[in-house]
Amino acid sequence: MPVNQNLSNFSDIAFQTAFVVYAVALVLSLIYYGRLNGVIDARRQHSEAKAAASKAKATVAANGSAAGSSDIVEDDASGVDSTSRPIGNGSESDIAAQESKVDRLGGMTQSLLWVALVLHLASIVLRGLAVNRFPLGNLYEYMMMITFGAMLAVMIAMQRKEWRTLWPWLLTPMLALMFYGSTKLYAESAPVVPALQSYWLPVHVTIVSLGGSLGIVSGIASVLHLLRRSQPKGQEKGFFGAMAKPLPSEKKLDQMAYRVAVVTLPTLGLGIVLGAIWAEAAWGRFWGWDPKETVSFATWILYAAYLHARATPSWAKFAPWINIVALATMIFNLFFINMVVSGLHSYAGLN
């Protein structure tokens, strides 16, 4: 069937527009991140100043009413609310107003991301309609799908305000993948090679791409968990401390990585099994240790090892590293195996 070039062009425009909106959201998220950092500093300075004032007041009261000290007590107990006086970076009401502005900025970022996600979905649908098939016939289309899956997963999972600080960390690799996919991996709309002309294409590749999307989110959460572990809340120091300060607690980041990986493991496993069934129908064997098959299986083993280590107290501290290695293996599979190594899966639409 001929390709509908108009729909294909609209798909490209929608994808490019989604990229721009994601990029604007990234800029807003970085501003949000920086301003939230300032609010946290102001809150901590305010709390420290209040604690110091309370300690001084208690010391004066314990030491009696010496002439010089009684003035301090009188001033502190004169009915003036200490929380309304400028302390640290401002009064508590000023800090609350600043925090409210930061929350509105976070809400704007969230809204922009929903707009970008709709445009992203439109680009995928239009691409499929243009070629009259499921849009997973080459690496460009796969990149469209895997980035959409990752963004959809985090948009659903990260509705609470405390997770908004993860947006810069998630959007940066997503934009990098989208940019690389739309430039170096871009393929014109065209029918797929005969090996992919099967009803297994939407089933197998969709599930694998979903597993890959979830794996990306879990791996990034583990990276941030290690960053937060090295910079505990309230004890941040230096450049990395400033980067980690707005992040959720170490425990919450670990839970996010774990919960997403719990879904990633069976999803990738199902994708591998369905791929084996398709391989038997297309090539007459379920498994042939093709490079793509081998590295996919190794990735699945690593996710299983991560979950096992996470549940084993003596290995728990090493678990995030295993999850990061699993993410790196998946990225290696996506790029190096598809684009460099020769195998039965080397039909990435790059020629």
C-alpha positions as CSV (number, residue, x, y, z in Angstrom):
1,M,0.0,0.0,0.0
2,P,1.4,3.5,-0.9
3,V,2.6,5.8,1.9
4,N,0.4,8.8,2.7
5,Q,3.1,11.4,2.6
6,N,0.9,14.1,4.1
7,L,0.2,12.1,7.2
8,S,3.9,11.3,7.4
9,N,4.9,15.0,7.3
10,F,2.3,15.7,10.0
11,S,3.8,13.0,12.1
12,D,7.3,14.5,11.8
13,I,5.9,18.0,12.7
14,A,4.1,16.6,15.7
15,F,7.2,14.8,16.9
16,Q,9.3,17.9,16.4
17,T,6.8,20.1,18.2
18,A,6.6,17.6,21.1
19,F,10.4,17.8,21.3
20,V,10.2,21.6,21.5
21,V,7.5,21.5,24.2
22,Y,9.5,19.0,26.2
23,A,12.6,21.3,25.9
24,V,10.6,24.2,27.2
25,A,9.4,22.0,30.1
26,L,13.0,21.1,30.8
27,V,13.9,24.7,31.1
28,L,11.0,25.4,33.4
29,S,11.9,22.3,35.5
30,L,15.5,23.5,35.9
31,I,14.2,26.9,37.0
32,Y,11.8,25.1,39.4
33,Y,14.7,23.0,40.7
34,G,16.9,26.0,41.4
35,R,14.2,28.0,43.1
36,L,13.1,25.0,45.2
37,N,16.8,24.8,46.2
38,G,16.5,28.4,47.5
39,V,13.3,27.7,49.3
40,I,14.9,24.7,51.1
41,D,17.9,26.8,52.1
42,A,15.6,29.5,53.4
43,R,13.5,27.0,55.4
44,R,16.6,25.5,57.0
45,Q,18.1,28.9,57.9
46,H,14.7,29.9,59.3
47,S,14.5,26.7,61.4
48,E,18.1,27.1,62.6
49,A,17.5,30.7,63.6
50,K,14.3,29.8,65.5
51,A,16.1,26.9,67.3
52,A,19.0,29.3,68.2
53,A,16.5,31.9,69.5
54,S,14.6,29.3,71.6
55,K,17.9,28.0,73.0
56,A,19.0,31.5,73.9
57,K,15.7,32.2,75.6
58,A,15.8,29.0,77.6
59,T,19.4,29.8,78.7
60,V,18.4,33.3,79.8
61,A,15.4,32.0,81.7
62,A,17.6,29.4,83.4
63,N,20.2,31.9,84.4
64,G,17.8,34.2,86.1
65,S,16.9,37.8,85.3
66,A,20.3,39.6,85.0
67,A,20.0,43.2,83.9
68,G,21.4,42.6,80.4
69,S,19.5,39.4,79.8
70,S,16.1,40.5,81.0
71,D,15.8,42.9,78.0
72,I,16.3,39.9,75.7
73,V,13.6,37.9,77.5
74,E,11.3,40.8,77.5
75,D,11.8,41.4,73.8
76,D,11.3,37.7,73.0
77,A,8.2,37.5,75.2
78,S,6.7,40.8,74.3
79,G,3.9,39.3,72.2
80,V,5.8,39.7,68.9
81,D,5.5,36.4,66.9
82,S,9.1,35.3,66.2
83,T,8.0,33.6,63.0
84,S,6.9,36.9,61.6
85,R,10.2,38.6,62.0
86,P,12.9,38.4,59.3
87,I,15.0,35.3,59.9
88,G,17.4,33.7,57.5
89,N,16.2,34.6,54.0
90,G,13.0,36.3,55.3
91,S,10.0,35.8,57.5
92,E,8.0,32.5,57.4
93,S,5.2,34.2,55.5
94,D,7.7,35.4,52.9
95,I,9.1,31.9,52.5
96,A,5.6,30.5,52.2
97,A,4.8,33.0,49.4
98,Q,8.0,32.1,47.7
99,E,7.2,28.4,48.0
100,S,3.7,29.0,46.5
101,K,5.3,30.7,43.4
102,V,7.6,27.7,43.0
103,D,4.6,25.3,43.3
104,R,2.9,27.2,40.5
105,L,6.0,26.9,38.3
106,G,6.0,23.2,39.0
107,G,2.3,23.0,38.0
108,M,3.1,24.8,34.7
109,T,5.8,22.4,34.0
110,Q,3.5,19.4,34.6
111,S,0.8,20.9,32.3
112,L,3.4,21.5,29.5
113,L,4.4,17.9,29.8
114,W,0.9,16.7,29.2
115,V,0.7,18.8,26.1
116,A,4.0,17.4,24.9
117,L,2.8,13.9,25.6
118,V,-0.4,14.3,23.5
119,L,1.7,15.7,20.6
120,H,4.1,12.7,21.1
121,L,1.2,10.3,20.9
122,A,-0.1,12.1,17.8
123,S,3.2,11.7,16.0
124,I,3.1,7.9,16.6
125,V,-0.5,7.5,15.5
126,L,0.0,9.6,12.4
127,R,3.1,7.6,11.5
128,G,1.1,4.4,11.7
129,L,-1.7,5.8,9.6
130,A,0.7,7.1,7.0
131,V,2.3,3.6,6.4
132,N,-0.9,1.6,7.3
133,R,0.9,-0.5,9.8
134,F,2.0,-0.5,13.4
135,P,4.8,2.1,13.7
136,L,7.6,-0.1,15.0
137,G,9.4,-1.0,11.8
138,N,12.7,0.8,12.3
139,L,14.8,2.3,15.1
140,Y,13.4,5.8,14.6
141,E,9.9,4.5,15.2
142,Y,11.1,2.4,18.1
143,M,12.7,5.5,19.6
144,M,9.4,7.3,19.3
145,M,7.7,4.5,21.1
146,I,10.2,3.9,23.9
147,T,10.5,7.6,24.8
148,F,6.7,7.9,24.7
149,G,6.3,4.9,27.0
150,A,8.9,6.2,29.5
151,M,7.2,9.7,29.6
152,L,3.7,8.2,30.0
153,A,4.9,5.9,32.8
154,V,6.5,8.7,34.8
155,M,3.6,11.1,34.1
156,I,1.2,8.6,35.6
157,A,3.5,7.6,38.5
158,M,4.7,11.1,39.4
159,Q,1.5,13.1,40.2
160,R,2.6,14.1,43.7
161,K,4.5,17.4,44.1
162,E,7.5,15.7,45.8
163,W,8.4,13.9,42.5
164,R,8.5,17.0,40.4
165,T,12.1,17.5,41.2
166,L,12.9,14.4,39.1
167,W,11.8,16.1,35.9
168,P,15.2,17.5,34.9
169,W,16.8,14.1,35.4
170,L,14.3,12.3,33.3
171,L,13.7,14.9,30.6
172,T,17.4,15.3,29.8
173,P,18.0,11.7,28.6
174,M,14.5,11.6,27.0
175,L,15.3,14.7,24.9
176,A,18.7,13.2,24.0
177,L,17.1,10.0,22.8
178,M,14.5,11.9,20.8
179,F,17.1,14.2,19.2
180,Y,19.3,11.3,18.3
181,G,16.4,9.3,17.0
182,S,15.0,12.1,14.8
183,T,18.4,13.0,13.3
184,K,20.8,10.0,13.1
185,L,18.1,7.3,13.2
186,Y,15.4,9.0,11.1
187,A,13.9,6.8,8.4
188,E,11.4,7.8,5.7
189,S,8.0,6.4,6.0
190,A,8.0,3.1,4.0
191,P,6.7,-0.5,4.2
192,V,8.7,-2.8,6.5
193,V,11.0,-5.6,5.4
194,P,9.3,-8.9,4.8
195,A,10.6,-10.4,8.1
196,L,8.6,-7.8,10.0
197,Q,5.3,-8.2,8.0
198,S,3.7,-10.2,10.7
199,Y,0.9,-9.7,13.4
200,W,3.7,-10.5,15.9
201,L,5.2,-7.1,15.2
202,P,2.8,-5.0,17.3
203,V,2.7,-7.7,20.0
204,H,6.3,-8.5,20.6
205,V,7.9,-5.1,19.9
206,T,5.3,-3.1,21.8
207,I,5.9,-5.2,25.0
208,V,9.7,-5.0,24.6
209,S,9.5,-1.2,24.1
210,L,7.3,-0.9,27.2
211,G,9.8,-3.0,29.2
212,G,12.6,-0.8,27.9
213,S,10.7,2.4,28.9
214,L,10.2,1.1,32.4
215,G,13.8,0.0,32.7
216,I,15.0,3.5,31.8
217,V,12.8,5.0,34.6
218,S,14.0,2.4,37.1
219,G,17.7,2.9,36.2
220,I,17.5,6.7,36.5
221,A,15.8,6.3,39.9
222,S,18.7,4.1,41.0
223,V,21.2,6.7,39.8
224,L,19.4,9.4,41.9
225,H,19.2,7.0,44.8
226,L,23.0,6.7,44.9
227,L,23.3,10.4,44.6
228,R,21.0,10.9,47.5
229,R,22.7,8.2,49.5
230,S,26.0,10.1,49.2
231,Q,24.3,13.3,50.1
232,P,21.8,12.6,52.9
233,K,19.0,15.1,53.6
234,G,20.2,18.0,55.7
235,Q,23.8,17.0,55.2
236,E,24.4,18.0,51.6
237,K,27.8,19.5,50.8
238,G,29.4,21.0,47.7
239,F,28.3,20.8,44.1
240,F,26.7,17.4,44.4
241,G,25.0,18.4,47.6
242,A,23.3,21.3,45.7
243,M,22.2,18.9,43.0
244,A,20.8,16.4,45.5
245,K,19.1,18.9,47.9
246,P,15.6,19.1,46.2
247,L,15.5,15.3,45.6
248,P,13.2,13.0,47.6
249,S,14.7,10.9,50.3
250,E,17.0,7.9,49.6
251,K,14.3,5.5,50.7
252,K,11.6,6.9,48.3
253,L,14.0,6.9,45.4
254,D,14.9,3.3,46.2
255,Q,11.2,2.3,46.4
256,M,10.5,3.9,43.0
257,A,13.4,2.1,41.3
258,Y,12.3,-1.2,42.9
259,R,8.6,-0.8,42.1
260,V,9.2,0.0,38.5
261,A,11.7,-2.8,38.2
262,V,9.1,-5.2,39.5
263,V,7.0,-4.5,36.4
264,T,10.0,-4.3,34.1
265,L,11.2,-7.8,34.8
266,P,8.0,-9.7,33.7
267,T,7.4,-7.3,30.9
268,L,10.8,-7.8,29.3
269,G,10.4,-11.6,30.1
270,L,7.1,-11.7,28.2
271,G,8.6,-9.8,25.3
272,I,11.5,-12.3,25.1
273,V,9.1,-15.3,25.2
274,L,6.9,-13.8,22.5
275,G,9.9,-13.0,20.4
276,A,11.0,-16.6,20.6
277,I,7.5,-17.7,19.4
278,W,7.8,-15.3,16.5
279,A,11.3,-16.5,15.7
280,E,10.0,-20.1,15.5
281,A,7.3,-19.0,13.1
282,A,9.7,-16.8,11.0
283,W,13.0,-18.7,11.2
284,G,12.1,-22.2,12.3
285,R,13.7,-22.1,15.7
286,F,12.8,-20.6,19.1
287,W,16.3,-19.5,20.1
288,G,19.5,-19.2,18.2
289,W,21.7,-17.0,20.4
290,D,21.5,-14.2,17.9
291,P,23.3,-11.1,19.4
292,K,20.0,-9.3,20.1
293,E,18.5,-12.3,21.7
294,T,21.6,-12.9,23.9
295,V,21.9,-9.4,25.1
296,S,18.2,-9.1,25.8
297,F,18.3,-12.3,27.9
298,A,21.4,-10.9,29.7
299,T,19.4,-7.7,30.5
300,W,16.5,-9.7,31.8
301,I,19.0,-11.7,34.1
302,L,20.4,-8.5,35.4
303,Y,16.9,-7.2,36.4
304,A,16.2,-10.5,38.1
305,A,19.6,-10.1,39.9
306,Y,18.7,-6.6,41.0
307,L,15.4,-7.7,42.5
308,H,17.1,-10.6,44.2
309,A,19.8,-8.4,45.6
310,R,17.3,-5.8,46.7
311,A,15.5,-8.4,48.7
312,T,18.7,-9.8,50.3
313,P,19.9,-7.6,53.2
314,S,23.6,-8.4,52.7
315,W,23.4,-7.4,49.0
316,A,20.9,-4.5,49.3
317,K,23.5,-1.8,49.2
318,F,24.9,-3.2,45.9
319,A,21.4,-3.5,44.3
320,P,21.3,0.0,42.7
321,W,24.6,-0.7,40.9
322,I,23.1,-3.9,39.4
323,N,20.1,-1.9,38.2
324,I,22.3,0.7,36.6
325,V,24.3,-2.0,34.9
326,A,21.0,-3.5,33.6
327,L,20.1,0.0,32.2
328,A,23.5,0.3,30.5
329,T,23.2,-3.2,29.0
330,M,19.8,-2.3,27.6
331,I,21.1,0.9,26.0
332,F,24.1,-1.1,24.6
333,N,21.5,-3.5,23.1
334,L,19.5,-0.6,21.7
335,F,22.4,1.1,19.9
336,F,25.4,-1.1,19.5
337,I,23.7,-4.4,18.8
338,N,21.2,-2.8,16.4
339,M,23.6,-0.5,14.6
340,V,27.0,-2.2,14.7
341,V,26.8,-6.0,15.2
342,S,25.5,-8.1,12.3
343,G,22.7,-10.4,13.1
344,L,19.1,-11.4,12.3
345,H,17.9,-8.3,14.1
346,S,20.0,-5.9,12.1
347,Y,17.2,-4.3,10.2
348,A,17.1,-0.9,11.9
349,G,16.2,1.1,8.8
350,L,19.6,2.8,8.7
351,N,20.6,1.8,5.2
